């Protein structure tokens, strides 16, 4: 398996789909990453060369993914709770935050 951003991505799938296994990268982000790295979306992970994998890794390193993204999200929620904003109170009580019905 190829390892990108600390995640083993599946070898048998297309690269654009395999990149979505990384937290913080969806299909659109994966397409942007591949275009920046000059790699075809139709290529299978097992057919990638080491050079192509290296270029993909470099581009992904510029994105905030996995642990960094999760940490930032949790810190934002904790900050909202500490300042006792409306959204923070809703988070603390485990209620819907963005206006959904209860």
Backbone torsions as a table, in degrees:
resi	resn	phi	psi	omega
1	UNK	NA	143.1	175.4
2	UNK	-79.9	143.6	-177.8
3	UNK	-116.1	117.0	178.9
4	UNK	-130.0	128.7	-180.0
5	UNK	56.0	34.5	177.4
6	UNK	78.4	9.2	-178.6
7	UNK	-118.4	133.3	173.1
8	UNK	-79.8	115.2	179.8
9	UNK	-94.8	146.2	-176.6
10	UNK	-61.8	138.8	-176.4
11	UNK	-81.4	-29.0	-171.9
12	UNK	-86.0	-9.7	-177.9
13	UNK	-94.0	165.8	174.8
14	UNK	-66.5	153.0	-175.1
15	UNK	-60.7	-42.0	-176.6
16	UNK	-62.5	-34.3	178.4
17	UNK	-78.0	-40.1	-178.2
18	UNK	-63.1	-35.9	-179.5
19	UNK	-65.3	-25.0	-179.3
20	UNK	-71.8	-7.7	174.9
21	UNK	-73.6	-12.0	177.9
22	UNK	-86.9	127.1	-179.6
23	UNK	-61.7	125.6	178.5
24	UNK	102.9	-5.4	177.8
25	UNK	-118.9	117.0	175.4
26	UNK	-99.9	-169.1	-176.6
27	UNK	-66.2	-42.4	-179.6
28	UNK	-64.6	-43.9	178.1
29	UNK	-63.4	-39.1	179.3
30	UNK	-62.9	-40.0	178.5
31	UNK	-64.8	-40.7	178.0
32	UNK	-63.6	-43.1	-179.7
33	UNK	-60.5	-45.4	-178.4
34	UNK	-67.4	-35.6	178.2
35	UNK	-69.3	-36.5	177.0
36	UNK	-67.2	-33.9	-178.3
37	UNK	-88.0	-0.5	-178.5
38	UNK	56.5	49.3	177.5
39	UNK	-122.1	138.3	179.6
40	UNK	-70.4	140.9	179.4
41	UNK	-69.6	-24.8	-175.8
42	UNK	-81.9	-8.9	-179.1
43	UNK	-68.6	139.8	174.2
44	UNK	-82.5	151.9	-177.3
45	UNK	-61.0	-38.7	-177.9
46	UNK	-66.9	-19.2	-179.5
47	UNK	-93.4	-1.3	-179.3
48	UNK	-72.2	142.5	174.2
49	UNK	-84.2	166.2	178.1
50	UNK	-62.8	-34.3	178.8
51	UNK	-64.4	-44.8	179.6
52	UNK	-65.0	-42.1	177.1
53	UNK	-60.7	-40.9	178.7
54	UNK	-62.2	-42.5	178.7
55	UNK	-64.6	-40.6	178.9
56	UNK	-63.6	-43.5	179.1
57	UNK	-59.6	-42.5	179.9
58	UNK	-61.3	-42.4	-179.0
59	UNK	-68.7	-42.3	-178.7
60	UNK	-65.4	-32.6	178.8
61	UNK	-61.9	-23.9	177.8
62	UNK	-78.0	-12.6	-179.7
63	UNK	-95.5	154.8	174.8
64	UNK	-91.9	107.6	-175.2
65	UNK	-134.2	168.5	175.3
66	UNK	50.9	-125.1	-171.2
67	UNK	-59.0	-41.2	-179.4
68	UNK	-63.0	-42.8	-179.0
69	UNK	-67.7	-44.3	178.4
70	UNK	-61.6	-42.6	-179.1
71	UNK	-63.3	-44.4	-179.3
72	UNK	-63.4	-41.5	179.3
73	UNK	-61.9	-46.1	-180.0
74	UNK	-64.5	-38.6	178.5
75	UNK	-65.6	-37.6	178.0
76	UNK	-63.6	-42.0	179.3
77	UNK	-66.2	-42.7	178.2
78	UNK	-61.9	-39.8	179.2
79	UNK	-62.4	-42.8	178.2
80	UNK	-61.1	-38.9	-179.7
81	UNK	-70.1	-37.6	-179.0
82	UNK	-66.3	-37.4	-178.5
83	UNK	-85.7	1.7	176.8
84	UNK	56.1	41.6	174.1
85	UNK	-74.8	168.1	179.2
86	UNK	-57.0	-46.5	180.0
87	UNK	-64.3	-36.8	178.6
88	UNK	-64.9	-41.2	178.3
89	UNK	-63.9	-41.6	178.2
90	UNK	-63.2	-40.1	176.7
91	UNK	-62.7	-45.4	-176.7
92	UNK	-61.3	-38.0	-178.4
93	UNK	-84.9	-5.9	179.8
94	UNK	73.7	27.4	-179.4
95	UNK	-101.2	165.4	176.8
96	UNK	-60.4	140.8	-172.4
97	UNK	-100.6	-35.6	-169.3
98	UNK	-102.0	35.4	171.7
99	UNK	87.8	10.1	177.9
100	UNK	-70.0	157.9	179.0
101	UNK	-76.7	150.9	179.4
102	UNK	-108.9	NA	NA
